[in-house]
Amino acid sequence: MQNRTRWEGLAVFAAFSICSALLRWPHFGNPAPDFDEQLYHLIGSRMLDGYVPYVDLWDRKPIGLFLIYAFGALISGGSVYGYQILAALSAAWTAWLAWTISRRFAGQFASLTGGLLCLLVFPMYYGPVGQSEVFYIPLTLLMLLFTLRAGEAEELRRFVKFALFAMAIGGLSLQIKYTTVFVCAACGLALMAMAWRRFRDPVRVMGLVAAFALLGLLPTLLAVLTYAAMGHFDAFMFANFFSILQRERPSGGSIELWGQVILVKALFPACAAVAAVLLVLVRKRFDASRAIVLIYAAAALVSYFALGSAYIYYFIPAAIGINLLAIWLLDEPFIGKGVAIALLAIGFWAGRVVPQWEEASRQKTAMKELAAGAAPHVSAHRCLYVFDGPTALYSLVNTCLPTRYIYADHLNNALEGRSLRVDQSIELGKILSHRPGAIVIAPVLLVARPNRENRKRVESYVHANCSLVEKTDLSSRDIAIYACPD
């Protein structure tokens, strides 16, 4: 029986892997499917050349994410295929874990459908390839699975083992994105409640809680100690913990727009999730395991609202949590299959499964044209400077890097003004004083609050010293390359 279960699990994972690859196929080899992964890939690949994140190249994501991208670059010779294959497998793992968790509460059809819905969540909320969510969500689901197993364990030894596994895995997820702290705390509180029911001894419970905290914080502590040993403790702490507190929060139209988009895409799944919970309550089938899944989903939703940001892909963890609840409804004999078909249809429509083939093809072509336009004018000594445009260009041409603040948003976005420890204008002045070989700029502004002073300065420099050599549409936005002769 155990062998049969193992083979079933492998078959389901293989099926989800094929589905994940098919959904992501258009973007394999696409250097610019979205903004953030372009930066992650650049930092990860440059780590192989000795660059140190937060010191030589600046961003505020945890080191674990950059290590994943560095590994992707290592196994693929520096190409984007490495991280994209890892992301596809990670998405399949997410679906498999959703299936595994849901088999406790639902039949095979409902659980398989739920796994497929989790695959569709990524393109639905603008995370089609390598956003950090695709790498940390399977870890949080694995943490949830071990939390459930701890609750189901009859032997005390097995309870402690599963509980410690859960917290250790939660700690790993924190080093991919710190916002997993909400679901980590939710699972930790659930495990504390379980421990209290088993021990009824404050001393033993607090000892176990201390072990939970140590395991959860261990990966972050190791990262801190590593940077301290290298003499970069201050750089690590500022980038990872203090910078985000000094960044101004976006407001106005962009948040309202993405809120409306999320409402349209998530309304029916959320209604299905609420209906599922109500049905379980009415039928008195709401047990401790279901309560843990509900708490996890609620914590994932809280993490989205706590961020107060306009980025739609921050909703992906909440959408996964909503799906875990909606799966319960798919097992209903009369309405389950109809709801499943409706949810899948919404996923295929909202995830732009068919249109993305043409979009990805256009993105690949545009990036080739932009790289060809920039390459003759830059070298290892005369840098390309992307003031406003795709970070991936740094990876596609042979160029030095003009600044440690290599992500365009860091110097062209006024919201970042107080969060970098450098004056945006002074840093831009240093870049221009070294006379870049080519400058990339987009005529149409993208950020809600641009640094207009820096933009005018770059435009004046380009007008006086450079000439247009390439202008290409990338993702419905013109990107211009100006060559700047020495």
MIDOMAR-72689 format. One record per atom (N, C-alpha, C): residue in three letters; y, z, x. Coordinates in steps of 0.05 Angstrom, whole numbers, plus 5000, padded with zeros to 4 digits. Layout:
! MIDOMAR-72689
alaYZX...
! end
This chain:
! MIDOMAR-72689
met497650005017met500050005000met502550005017gln502450165039gln504750175057gln505249905070asn503149775079asn503449505091asn504649305071arg503749325046arg504749145026arg507749195021thr508549445021thr511349505018thr513049405041arg511849435065arg513249335089arg513649035088trp511548895081trp511748605080trp513648515058glu513648665036glu515548595014glu518448635025gly518948845039gly521648895050gly522448675069leu520648585087leu521248375105leu521748115091ala520148055070ala520547805055ala523347805041val524048035030val526648055016val528948025036phe528648145060phe530748115080phe530947825089ala528647695093ala528747415101ala530147245080ala529547305054ala530847145032ala533847195032phe534647445035phe537547505036phe538847375061ser537447365083ser538547235107ser539046945103ile537146815089ile537446525083ile539846485065cys540046655044cys542346635025cys544946685040ser545046885058ser547446945073ser548246715090ala546246595104ala546846365121ala547946125105leu546846075082leu547745855065leu550545905055leu551146155047leu553846215037leu555946185060arg555146245084arg557046235107arg556845985123trp555045805116trp554545565132trp557045405138pro558845365118pro561245205124pro562945315146his562845575150his564645705169his563345745197phe560845685200phe559645705227phe561045515245gly562045615267gly563545455286gly566545435280asn567345545258asn570245545250asn571745765265pro573545685283pro574945895299pro577046045284ala577845945260ala580046075245ala579446095215pro577246235208pro576646265179pro578646455166asp579646645181asp581646835171asp583146945195phe584947125191phe586747205213phe585447405232asp584447625221asp583747855238asp581447795258glu579347655248glu577147605267glu577847435290gln580047285288gln580947125311gln581747315334leu583147535326leu583947735346leu581547885357tyr579747965339tyr577448115348tyr575747955367his575447695362his573847525379his575247495407leu577847465406leu579347445431leu579047695448ile579447925436ile579148175451ile576348215460gly574348165443gly571548205450gly570748025473ser571547765472ser570847585494ser572247655520arg574747745518arg576247815542arg575248075554met573948245538met572648485549met570548405570leu569248185566leu567248085585leu568548015612asp571147965611asp572647895636asp574048135648gly573548375636gly574648615647gly577048725633tyr577948595612tyr580248695596tyr579448955582val581249145580val580749395567val582349415541pro581049435518pro582449455493pro584349695493tyr586649665480tyr588849865478tyr590549875503val589449785526val590949795551val591949515559asp590049325561asp590749045569asp591248875544leu589848935522leu590348785497leu590448995475trp592548985459trp593049205440trp592249135412asp590949325399asp590449335370asp589749615363arg589449675337arg588849945330arg586149985318lys584449785318lys581649815308lys580049975328pro577950115318pro576250275336pro574750105356ile573850225378ile572650075400ile569949955391gly568550085372gly565949975363gly566149695353leu568249625339leu568649355328leu568849155351phe570449225371phe570749045394phe568149015410leu566549225411leu563949205425leu562149015410ile562249015384ile560648825368ile561448535375tyr564048495376tyr565048225382tyr564548145411ala564648345429ala563948285457ala561048205459phe559248345444phe556448275445phe556047995433gly557547935412gly557347665400gly558147445420ala560347505435ala561247315456ala559147295478leu557947515485leu555947525507leu553547345500ile552547365476ile550047225469ile550546925462ser553146855460ser553746575452ser555446435473gly555646545496gly557246415517gly560146405511gly561146605496gly563946615489gly564846475464ser562946345450ser563646195426ser563746375402val564846275380val565046425355val562346445341tyr560446285349tyr557846295336tyr556446575339gly556946705361gly555746965365gly556447165343tyr559047225340tyr559747415320tyr559247325292gln559347055287gln558746955260gln555846985253ile554046955272ile551246995266ile550747295261leu551947465278leu551747755273leu552747835246ala555047715238ala556247775212ala554347685189ala553147455192ala551247355171ala548847545168leu547747635191leu545547825190leu546448095179ser548848175185ser549848425175ser550248415145ala551248185135ala551548155106ala548748165092ala546748035105ala544048035094ala542948325094trp543548475114trp542748755116trp544048915093thr546548865088thr547948995066thr546548935039ala545848685034ala544448615010ala541648755009trp540248755031trp537648885032trp537849185026leu539849315038leu540149605033leu540849655003ala542549484992ala543249504963ala540649484947trp538949284954trp536349254940trp534649494943thr534449604968thr532749834973thr533650074958ile536250124957ile537350354943ile536950324913ser537350074903ser537150034874ser534350044863arg532349994880arg529550004871arg528850284861arg530450484868arg529950754857arg530650774828phe532450604819phe533550624792phe532950384774ala532250154786ala532049904771ala529649744781gly528949544765gly526649374771gly527349164792gln525348994798gln525648804820gln527848594814phe527948494789phe530048294782phe532848404786ala533248644774ala535948754776ala536748814804ser534848914820ser535548994848ser536048744865leu534448534862leu534848284877leu537548164869thr538148164843thr540648054834thr542948214846gly542648474846gly544748644858gly545248584888gly543048534902gly543348464930gly544848204934leu544248004917leu545647754918leu548547784911leu549147954892leu551948014885leu553448134908cys552148304924cys553448414947cys554048204968leu552348004971leu552947774989leu555447634980leu555747604953leu558047454942leu560647614944val560447874946val562848044948val564647964971phe563447894994phe564947835018phe566847595014pro565847365005pro567747135000pro569547184976met568647344957met570347404933met572947534941tyr572747714961tyr575147874968tyr576147794996tyr575947545003tyr577147425026tyr576047545052gly573447595053gly572147685077gly569747505083pro570147245084pro567947055084pro566347055110val567447165132val566047135158val565847405172gly567947475188gly567647695206gly569547925203gln570647975179gln572248215176gln570648465183ser571948675190ser570548925198ser568749025176glu569448975151glu567849075129glu564948985130val564448745139val561748645140val559948795160phe561248915180phe559749065200phe559349355194tyr561349485180tyr561049765175tyr559749835148ile559949655129ile558749715102ile555749765104pro554149605118pro551349665120pro550749945132leu552450025150leu552050295162leu552550515140thr554650475124thr555150675103thr553050665082leu551850435076leu549650425057leu547150555069leu546750515095leu544450645107leu544850955107met547351045111met547951325108met547351425080leu548051265060leu547451335032leu544451345028leu542951155039leu540051155035leu538851405047phe539651485071phe538551725083phe539451975068thr541751965056thr542652195039thr540852215015leu540151985003leu538351994980leu535552094988arg534652005011arg531952085021arg531952385027ala534252485037ala534452775042ala534152925016gly535452824995gly535252954969gly532452944957glu530952734964glu528252704953glu526152854969ala526852934994ala524953055012ala523953325001glu521353375002glu520253624993glu520053825016glu519453725040glu519253895063glu522053945075leu522554185083leu525054255095leu525654095120arg523554055136arg523853905161arg524853615156arg523753495135arg524553215129arg527353215117phe528053415102phe530853425092phe532853435115val532353615134val534153645156val534253385173lys531953255177lys531853015193lys533552795179phe533052745153phe534552535139phe537552595138ala538152855134ala541052935132ala542452875159leu541152945181leu542352905207leu542552605213phe540552445206phe540652155209phe543052045194ala543452145169ala545652045153ala548352085166met548752325176met551352385188met551752245215ala549552205230ala549852055255ala550651765250ile549451645229ile550051365222ile552951355212gly553751545196gly556551555187gly558451565210gly557751715231gly559451725255gly559651455269leu557551305269leu557651035281leu559550855264ser559450885238ser561150715221ser564150775226leu564751025233leu567551095239leu568650935263gln566850865281gln567750725305gln567950415300ile567550335275ile568150065268ile570650055251lys570950255233lys573450285218lys573650575209tyr575950695214tyr576250975208tyr576251035178thr576850845161thr576950895133thr574250965120thr572150935136thr569551015125thr569351325123val571451465132val571451755131val571151845102phe572051695083phe571851775055phe568951785045val567451575050val564651565042val562951755059cys563751785085cys562351975102cys562752265091ala565152325083ala565652595072ala564152635045ala563952425029ala562552445004ala559552505008cys558352355027cys555552405033cys555152685046gly557052755063gly556953015076gly557053245056leu558853225036leu559053425015leu556553434998ala555353204992ala552853194977ala550653334993leu550553295019leu548453425035leu548953725037met551453805038met552154085038met551154225013ala551554084990ala550654194965ala547554224965met546254014975met543254024977met542354264995ala543754295017ala543054505036ala543354785023trp545554815008trp545955074994trp543855124974arg542954924959arg540854964939arg538155044953arg537754944977arg535254994991arg535355265005phe537555335018phe537655575035phe538855825021arg540955785006arg542456004994arg543256215015asp543656115039asp544356285062asp546856165076pro549156295073pro551656175084pro551456125114val550056295129val549956255158val548356005164arg546055965152arg544355725157arg545755475148val547155495125val548555255115val550855185133met552355375142met554555315160met553555205187gly551255305196gly550155195221gly549454905217leu548354835194leu547654555189leu550154385186val552154495173val554754345170val555954295197ala555754485215ala556854455242ala555354225256ala552754205252ala551153985264ala552053725251phe552453725225phe553453475212phe556053385225ala557953575228ala560553505239ala560353395267leu558653525283leu558353445311leu557153165313leu555153105297leu553952835298leu555852625287gly557352695266gly559252505255gly561552445274leu562352635290leu564552595308leu563752505336leu561052515341leu560152455368leu560952185379pro560551965363pro561351695374pro564351685381thr565951805364thr568851805369thr569551975394leu568252205396leu568652375419leu567852235445leu565652085444leu564751935468leu566751725475ala567951595455ala569951395461ala572451525473val573251755462val575551895473val575051975502leu572752085507leu572052185534leu571851945554thr570851725545thr570651485562thr573451395571tyr575251375551tyr577951295558tyr579451505575ala578851755570ala580051965586ala579151945615ala576551885619ala575451855646ala576651615660met577451415645met578751175657met581751215662gly582751445652gly585651495654gly587351375632his586051315610his587451185588his587251345562phe587151605564phe586851775541phe589251735522asp591651725532asp594051705516asp594051435501ala593351225515ala593350955503ala591250945480phe588951065484phe586951075463phe587851225439met588851465443met589651635421met591951515405phe593851395419phe596051275404phe595151035387ala593550855399ala592750615384ala590850695361asn589050885365asn587050945345asn588051135323phe589851315329phe590551525310phe593451545302phe595251495321phe598051555316phe599651305308ser598851075317ser600350835312ser600450775282ile598250795268ile598050725240ile599950905223leu600351155232leu602151335218leu605051255220gln605651095241gln608451015246gln608950735235arg606850595226arg607250335215arg608350355186glu610350205180glu611450205153glu609550085134arg609450185110arg607550075090arg608849845075pro607249635070pro608349405055pro608849495026ser610649355014ser611349414986ser612249164972gly612249184945gly613348954930gly611348754922gly612148494924gly610648274912gly607848244922ser607448274949ser604748214959ser602648414948ile603448674946ile601548864935ile601048814906glu603148744891glu602748684863glu601048444859leu601448234875leu599847984873leu596948044878trp596348174900trp593548224907trp592248414887gly593848604876gly592848784856gly591948624831gln593548424824gln592748254801gln590248094807val590047984831val587647834839val585148014837ile585348254848ile583148434848ile582348504819leu584348554802leu583848624774leu582248394760val583048144765val581647924752val578747904762lys578447934788lys575747894799lys573948134794ala575048374793ala573348614791ala573148724763leu574648614744leu574648734717leu571948734704phe570548504703phe567948504690phe565848674705pro565648644732pro563748824746pro564349114742ala566949194741ala567649474736ala566849564709cys567249384689cys566449454661cys563349484660ala561949314674ala559049334675ala558149594688ala559549674709ala558949924722ala559450164704val561650164690val562350384671val560250394649ala559550164638ala557550154617ala554850254627ala554150184652ala551550284663ala551550584665val553750704675val553850994678val553751124650leu555151014631leu555151134604leu552351124591leu551050894595leu548350874584leu546451074596val546651114622val544951304636val545551584626leu548051654622leu548751914612leu547751964583val548151764566val547251784538val544151824537arg542751674554arg539851694554arg538751924571lys540552084581lys539852324597lys538052254620arg538752034634arg537251964658arg539052004683phe541252144680phe543052184702phe542052414719asp540752344741asp539652554759asp541352574784ala540352744803ala541852794827ala542252534844ser540252364845ser540352124861ser542551934850arg542551904824arg544651734812arg547451864817ala547552124816ala550152254821ala551152194849ile549352184868ile550152124896ile551251844898val549851654885val550851374886val553551354872leu553951494850leu556551494836leu558751614854ile558051834868ile560051954886ile560751764909tyr558751624920tyr559251434941tyr561151214931ala560551104907ala562250894896ala565150994891ala565351234881ala568051344876ala569551384903ala568151474924ala569451514950ala570351244961ala568751034957ala569450764967ala571950674953leu572250724927leu574550654912leu577050804921val576651064926val578851234936val579851124963ser578051034980ser578850935006ser580650695004tyr580250524983tyr582050294980tyr584850394972phe585050564952phe587750654943phe589150834964ala587550964980ala588751135001ala590250975022leu589350725026leu590550565047leu593350465040gly593750425014gly596450345006gly597250075018ser595349895022ser595949645036ser595449415017ala596549185025ala596448945008ala594048765014tyr592348845032tyr590248665041tyr587848675021ile587148445010ile585148444989ile582448514999tyr581848455025tyr579148505035tyr578648805038tyr580748975036tyr580249265037tyr578749355012phe578649174992phe577249254967phe574249204969ile573349074990ile570449004992ile568649254990pro569149475004pro567349705001pro567249804972ala569549814959ala569649894931ala568049714913ala568249444918ala566649254903ala563649284907ile562849354931ile560049404936ile559149654920gly560749864920gly560150104905gly559950044875ile561749884865ile561649804836ile559149654830asn558249474848asn555749334844asn553349514843leu553349724860leu551049904860leu550750044833leu552950094820leu552850214793leu552150004772ala553349764774ala552849554754ala549949464754ile548549494776ile545649424778ile544049574757trp544849824751trp543349974731trp543349834704leu545449694698leu545649554672leu543849304671leu543349184694leu541848934695leu538948974688asp538049224687asp535249284680asp534849324650glu537049304634glu536849334605glu535349094593pro533449144575pro531748934565pro533148714549phe535348774535phe536548574518phe539048444531ile540548594545ile543048484556ile543048444587gly541048554600gly540948564629gly541248284642lys539548094633lys539547834645lys542147684639gly543247724615gly545847594609gly548047694626val548147964630val550148084647val549847984676ala547347954685ala546747864712ala547747584716ile547247404697ile548247134699ile551247124700ala552547284683ala555447294682ala556647394709leu555447604720leu556347704746leu556047504768leu553747364768leu553247164789leu555246934786ala555746854761ala557646634757ala560446714766ile561246954760ile563847054770ile563947054800gly561747144813gly561547154842gly561846874854phe560446674843phe560546404854phe563346284850trp564546344827trp567246234821trp569346374838ala569346634838ala571446784852ala571046774882gly568546724891gly568046704919gly568546424930arg569346244913arg569945964921arg567645854938val565245884928val562845804944val562845504950val563545344930val563545054934val566144954948pro568545034939pro571044944953pro571145024982gln569845234990gln570145325018gln568945125038trp567144945029trp566044745047trp568244565057glu569844465038glu572044285046glu574144435061glu574844685053glu576844835066glu576044895095ala573544975100ala572645025127ala572744785144ser572044555133ser572144305148ser574944235157arg576844275138arg579644225145arg580644415167gln579844675165gln580644865185gln579644795213lys577144705214lys575944625240lys577444395252thr578044195235thr579543955244thr582344035254ala583644205238ala586444285245ala586444435272met584544605276met584444765301met583944585325lys582244385321lys581744185343lys584344045350glu585843965330glu588343815334glu590343995348leu590544245339leu592444435352leu591744495381ala589144535386ala588244585413ala588744345431ala588244105421ala588743865437ala591743835442gly593443915424gly596343895428gly597344095448ala596144335449ala597144545467ala595944525495ala593444435498ala592044445523ala593444325547pro594644085544pro595943955568pro598344115579his599344295564his601844425571his601544715581val599144815581val598645085589val596445095610ser596345325624ser594345355645ser593945655650ala592545715671ala592045995678ala594646125689his596645965694his599146075705his601546025685arg601345835668arg603445795647arg602245835620cys603046055608cys601646155584cys602446005559leu600545995541leu601145935513leu602246185500tyr604146155482tyr605146385466tyr605046315437val603446455422val603246415393val605046625380phe607446545374phe609246735360phe608546765331asp607746545319asp606946545290asp604946325286gly602346395285gly600246195283gly597546315289pro595546145293pro592746245297pro592246355325thr591446605325thr590746735351thr588446595365ala586746455349ala584446315361ala585246115381leu587646015381leu588545815401leu588245925429tyr588646185433tyr588346295460tyr585446265470ser583546265451ser580746245459ser579945955462leu581445765451leu580645485452leu581745325475val583845435488val585045285510val584945465535asn585145345558asn585145495583asn587945595588thr588445845581thr591145955583thr591046245591cys593146335605cys593546615609cys594646735584leu594647005582leu595747135559leu598447245565pro600547185549pro603247255557pro604047545552thr602447695537thr603147965530thr600648115521arg600748385523arg598448535513arg598548555482tyr600848495471tyr601148495441tyr600648205432ile598148125434ile597447845431ile597247755403tyr596947935384tyr596847855356tyr599647805346ala600147565335ala602847485327ala604247685310asp602747815292asp603948005273asp605348235288his604448305311his605548535325his608448495333leu609248255338leu612048205346leu613748055326asn612447935305asn614047785285asn614247935259asn612948165257asn612948315232asn614548575235ala616648595219ala618448835221ala616949095214leu614849075199leu613349325192leu612049455216glu611649295237glu610349395262glu612449515281gly615049505274gly617149565293gly616949835306arg616050045291arg615950315302arg613150395310ser611250215309ser608450295313ser607250195339leu608850085357leu607849955381leu608450105407arg610350285406arg611250425430arg612950245448val613550005439val615349835454val617249715433asp619649635443asp621549505426asp620649215423gln620349115398gln619448845394gln621248635407ser623848685406ser625748495418ser625448485449ile625148725461ile624848735490ile622248595499glu620148645484glu617548525492glu617748215489leu619048125468leu619347835465leu621047725488gly623147865496gly624747775518gly623147745544lys621347935549lys619547915573lys617847655572ile616847605548ile615047365545ile616647115551leu619047085539leu620646845542leu621646815571ser622147045584ser623147035611ser621146915631his618546935623his616446815640his615946525633arg617546405616arg617546125609arg614746025601pro613946075576pro611345975566pro611145675569gly608645575573gly608245285574gly608445155547ala607645305526ala607845205499ala608145445480ile609545395458ile610045595438ile609145495411val607745675396val606745605370val608345765349ile609345615329ile610945745308ile610445605282ala610545745260ala610145635234ala612845635219pro613645405209pro616245385195pro616545575171val614245615157val614245775133val613346055140leu614946255133leu614346535139leu611946625123leu610246795136leu607846905122leu608147195116val609247355134val609347645130val611547705110ala611247925096ala613148005075ala615848085086arg615748225109arg618248315122arg618348225151pro619047975156pro619047865183pro621247995200asn620847995226asn622948075245asn624647835249arg626747815233arg628447575233arg629947535260glu630647755272glu632047725298glu630147595319asn627647685320asn625847555339asn625247265332arg625047215306arg624546935298arg626846755306lys629346835301lys631646675309lys631746635339arg630946835353arg630946815383arg628946605392val626546615380val624546415388val625446135380glu626446105356glu627445845347glu629645735365ser631445905374ser633545825392ser632445735419tyr630545885428tyr629245825454tyr627845555452val626345515430val624845265426val626745025425his628945065410his630944855406his632144775433ala632644965450ala633944915476ala632144815498asn629544895497asn627844855520asn625244695514cys624644645489cys621944535483cys622144295465ser619944155462ser619743925444ser617243935428leu617343835404leu615043845386leu612843645396val610443745399val608243565407val605943555387glu605943745368glu603743745347glu604743905323lys604043795300lys604643945275lys602343885256thr600944095248thr598444065232thr598344265210asp597244185188asp596844375165asp594344535171leu594644795170leu592344985173leu592445185150ser590445165133ser590245345110ser592845345093ser593745095087ser596045045070ser598645155083arg598745145109arg601145245123arg601545065148asp603844955151asp604444795175asp604644965200ile603244875220ile603345015246ile604444815267ala606544885281ala607744705300ala607444805329ile606844615347ile606644685375ile608944545390tyr610344695406tyr612544595422tyr611844625451ala611944405466ala611544405495ala614144475508cys614044655528cys616444745542cys616144685572pro617144465581pro616844385609pro618244595627asp617044625651asp618144815670asp620744715681
! end
